[in-house]
Amino acid sequence: MQPLERIGRYRLERRLGTGAFGTVWLAHDDQLDASVAVKVLADNWSHRLDIHDRFLSEARLLRRADSKRVVQVYDIGELPDGRPYFVMEYADAGTLADLLAGGPLPVPDALRLTALAARGAADLHGAGIVHRDIKPTNVLLRTAQDGTRRVLLADLGLAKSLAQASGLTLAAGSAGYQPPEQAQPGEGIDARADVYALGAVGYELVTGTVPAAPGQVVRPERLRPDLGDDVQRALMRALEPDRQRRWPTAHAFADELDRLAAVATARRPKRLDGVRRRLNAVTLTVAAVLAAGGTAVAVTMVDRHGSAGQETRVTDSTGRVVAQVPSAWAGELRNSGWNPQALGLTSGQEPGLEVADDVSKWQDLTAAVNGVFIGVSEHGDLTAKVTALSHDDCHYDGSRAFSGTAWKGRIRTWSDCSGTGGSIQEAALGPAGGDSQPQVYVQIRQKGAADRDTTDGILRSLKVT
């Protein structure tokens, strides 16, 4: 069989994933100039009418949900060989499973993300649908126009009408997220089955571990001792084997998670009088070691050749690092290099620079600043170190893939830092050609929400010789 290049008017770009019954492709709608996801029934199931009907049922259920918290279906059709497909919105920022690749999340972020997923489930329940397979890989993240992340429920391949689910059903779900009533065929289920799965998702976001079988779940404080009792009670109530003792609805669970997220945020250490709130210790160290060995760091004015809306070329003192930044950001420059030991890598002097409209504000999370830090590393796994970074006074919005001519990697974004509306983006980049070295750590601060076009423009302009 010839590989697919187009499906209807949609031009296929790359495979996003393959499941039990179908394959999802990233495609481009040339007429609307938009990226979409196209799900196609697998060829080996095309002769099974029951699988064919289930595949179409997923598209109909997604359409019936009609919720901004559930993946939207735009189109449906059939290939010349008779296989059905449907076209959905594309979630460009990955999944909750991608976030978990870096370990447990900050508690407020974990609670907020779980609450958003729970509100998506509540919308499904309101439309008379039970998902039956909520797990991190089925909770997607999409970048909104303002740079924030939307949380979307996806993959309704096992979903059922609540009216049907209340009767005899087949066993369904994934280990760790599956309530006991879904584990055995014949048990009727209701919306509280999804509440259990949501509890498992929240548990994993907080602890980094998939919970054990129902009734055998290790209390989360054993995996994360700093977790508050109220958070533990909320998660363990969702994971009750007896559904009568769970949260009665996904909406009620979401309300409690949002309340606890606000409490967890409020409990963070407050700044003392005369002491400014700072970025995390790693970022503070990065800024402090732009000159190796603790020597003085010179700050120079940038000779800008451009105005607002234009770009200025900046380079480090060795000439190895070159990038283009918005001219309005290019006020001052530190370009004497950095020490990767700040990120836990091998100590040494490496090329690096920091450019900002006011570099004195770089370490102060309460100050509004636009700027970029770029540091080269020739040794060690930079990606793992950057993935482990967090900013406790910011809201984590998730990550997305970046791929340019010279560099590729993932961009992680934080917003509303210290309540100022400022944002931080961090990326660990490696050569697009697949070489392991050199690697580049980039941190971008903006006074407002993260602007994707600006970030991508800076990364695409980056050159290291």
Secondary structure, DSSP 8 states (H G I E B T S, - for coil): -----EETTEEEEEEEEE-SSEEEEEEEETTTTEEEEEEEE-GGGTT-HHHHHHHHHHHHHHHHH--TTB--EEEEEE-TTS-EEEEEE--TT-BHHHHHTT-S--HHHHHHHHHHHHHHHHHHHHTTEE-S---GGGEEEEE-TTS-EEEEE---TT-EEHHHHTS-----S-TTT--HHHHSTT----THHHHHHHHHHHHHHHHSS---STT----GGGT-TT--HHHHHHHHHHT-SSGGGS-S-HHHHHHHHHHHHHHHHHTS----TT---B--HHHHHHHHTSSGGG-----EE------TTSEEEEE-TTS-EEEEEEGGG-SEEE-S-B-GGGGTS--S-B-EEEEES-GGGTTBTTS---EEEEEEE-SS-HHHHHHT---TTSEEEEEEEEE-SSEEEEEEEEEEETTTTEEEEEEEEEETTS----EEEEEEEESSS--HHHHHHHHHH-EE-
